[in-house]
Amino acid sequence: MEIREFQRMIDEIYRKRDEERGIEKTMLWVVEEVGELAEAVRKGTNIGEELADVFAWLVSLANICGVDLEEEVLKKYPGYCLRCGKKPCECDSL
């Protein structure tokens, strides 16, 4: 499944609830899910489940904001490093 397909699916299922909740409350859910992900990483449990939750809430936020997430991801991450232009990245370490 591509990002756009997932975004469409989430929109079809949750559009009404997402619109009623609004941007600010949806953003709070994103933050809460990131907190749950941080705890899962710290404990080493349920990491995949929490990553999926964060992704789903980000997609809901993108839907409310009218953002095509796949388009934005491909602009920001075109398949090579934007700094050095290489794949894999050959930039100096962080």
Stockholm file with secondary structure:
# STOCKHOLM 1.0

chainA/1-94         MEIREFQRMIDEIYRKRDEERGIEKTMLWVVEEVGELAEAVRKGTNIGEELADVFAWLVSLANICGVDLEEEVLKKYPGYCLRCGKKPCECDSL
#=GR chainA/1-94 SS CCHHHHHHHHHHHHHHHHHHHHHHHHHHHHHHHHHHHHHHHHHTSSHHHHHHHHHHHHHHHHHHHTCCHHHHHHHHCCSSCTTTCCSSCCSCCC
#=GC SS_cons        CCHHHHHHHHHHHHHHHHHHHHHHHHHHHHHHHHHHHHHHHHHTSSHHHHHHHHHHHHHHHHHHHTCCHHHHHHHHCCSSCTTTCCSSCCSCCC
//
